[in-house]
Amino acid sequence: MGWFHGSKANWVYAFTSGQAMMLDQVEDEAFSKGLLGKGIAIRSKDGKFYSPVDGVVTMVFPTMHAVGIKSKDGADLILHIGIDTVKLQGKGFHALVGNDTTVKRETCCWRQI
C-alpha cells in the first residue's frame, strides 16, 4: 500500500481488533471512493477503540463517532466509528478522552456501550 516507510516510530497501528478490509469494500461512498482520504476499515470484534499513535487528541466529534489525533510526528488522523453513526447522536459510544488529551499508542479512546 505504500504506507509503511521509515522506522517503526512512524507507523500507524490498527485502532481496534477485528477483521480488516480495504476502504473500497465499505458500503459508504464517502469511504469507498476515498473522499475522506486513505485508510482501512476494521470490523471491531470488541467495541473498544485505541489510539494508533503517540500524540494529542485534537477533537472529539460531538456525536462521539470520530476522534482527531495529531501524532507526535505531525500526522493528522481521523478515527471514525461505523456507518451512519452521526444519526445516533452519540448514543452507543462513550468517549474516554477529550480535546488536548495526550495519548500513547494503545490508549483506549472510546468504546461502544
C-alpha positions as CSV (number, residue, x, y, z in Angstrom):
1,M,0.0,0.0,0.0
2,G,2.9,2.3,0.4
3,W,2.1,3.4,3.9
4,F,5.0,1.7,5.7
5,H,8.0,3.8,5.1
6,G,10.7,4.7,7.6
7,S,11.2,3.4,11.1
8,K,8.5,1.7,13.3
9,A,8.3,5.0,15.2
10,N,6.3,6.5,12.3
11,W,3.9,3.6,11.9
12,V,0.2,3.9,12.4
13,Y,-1.2,0.8,14.1
14,A,-4.7,-0.6,14.0
15,F,-7.1,1.2,16.4
16,T,-9.3,-1.8,17.2
17,S,-9.0,-5.6,16.8
18,G,-11.1,-7.4,14.3
19,Q,-11.5,-8.0,10.5
20,A,-9.6,-5.5,8.3
21,M,-10.8,-4.6,4.8
22,M,-9.9,-2.1,2.1
23,L,-12.0,1.1,2.0
24,D,-13.4,0.2,-1.4
25,Q,-15.3,-2.6,0.3
26,V,-17.1,-0.3,2.7
27,E,-20.8,0.3,2.0
28,D,-20.5,4.1,2.2
29,E,-19.3,6.1,-0.8
30,A,-17.6,8.7,1.3
31,F,-15.1,6.0,2.4
32,S,-15.2,3.6,-0.6
33,K,-14.4,6.3,-3.1
34,G,-11.6,7.8,-0.9
35,L,-13.4,11.1,-0.4
36,L,-12.1,11.2,3.2
37,G,-8.6,10.1,2.4
38,K,-6.6,6.9,2.6
39,G,-7.2,4.3,5.2
40,I,-8.6,0.9,6.0
41,A,-11.8,-0.3,7.6
42,I,-11.9,-2.7,10.6
43,R,-15.0,-4.5,11.8
44,S,-14.3,-4.3,15.5
45,K,-14.7,-7.6,17.5
46,D,-14.9,-6.0,20.9
47,G,-16.1,-2.4,20.5
48,K,-13.0,-0.9,22.1
49,F,-11.0,1.7,20.1
50,Y,-7.5,2.8,20.9
51,S,-5.0,5.4,19.7
52,P,-3.0,4.1,16.8
53,V,-0.1,6.5,17.5
54,D,1.5,8.5,20.3
55,G,0.1,12.1,20.1
56,V,-2.6,14.5,21.2
57,V,-6.4,14.4,20.7
58,T,-7.3,17.4,18.6
59,M,-11.1,16.9,18.6
60,V,-13.8,14.6,19.8
61,F,-16.8,15.0,17.5
62,P,-20.0,16.0,19.4
63,T,-21.7,12.8,18.3
64,M,-18.8,10.7,19.7
65,H,-18.4,8.8,16.4
66,A,-15.0,10.3,15.5
67,V,-11.8,11.4,17.2
68,G,-9.0,13.5,15.6
69,I,-5.4,12.8,16.7
70,K,-2.2,14.6,15.8
71,S,0.7,12.2,16.0
72,K,3.9,13.2,17.7
73,D,5.4,13.2,14.2
74,G,2.8,15.7,13.0
75,A,0.4,13.4,11.1
76,D,-3.3,14.3,11.4
77,L,-5.5,11.3,11.8
78,I,-9.3,10.9,12.0
79,L,-10.6,7.7,13.7
80,H,-14.2,7.1,12.6
81,I,-16.6,4.5,14.1
82,G,-19.3,2.9,12.0
83,I,-21.5,3.7,9.1
84,D,-24.2,6.4,9.5
85,T,-23.2,6.8,13.2
86,V,-23.8,10.6,13.1
87,K,-27.5,9.7,13.1
88,L,-27.1,8.1,16.6
89,Q,-26.2,11.5,18.1
90,G,-23.7,10.0,20.5
91,K,-25.9,7.1,21.7
92,G,-24.0,3.9,22.0
93,F,-20.5,5.5,22.4
94,H,-18.5,6.6,25.5
95,A,-15.5,8.8,24.9
96,L,-12.6,8.2,27.3
97,V,-10.6,11.1,26.1
98,G,-11.2,14.8,25.4
99,N,-9.7,17.6,23.5
100,D,-6.0,18.1,24.2
101,T,-5.6,14.7,25.9
102,T,-2.1,13.3,25.4
103,V,-2.4,9.7,24.3
104,K,0.1,6.8,23.8
105,R,-0.4,4.1,21.2
106,E,-3.0,1.7,22.6
107,T,-4.6,4.3,25.0
108,C,-8.3,3.4,25.0
109,C,-10.0,6.5,23.5
110,W,-13.6,5.3,23.4
111,R,-15.9,2.3,23.5
112,Q,-19.3,1.1,22.4
113,I,-21.8,0.9,25.3
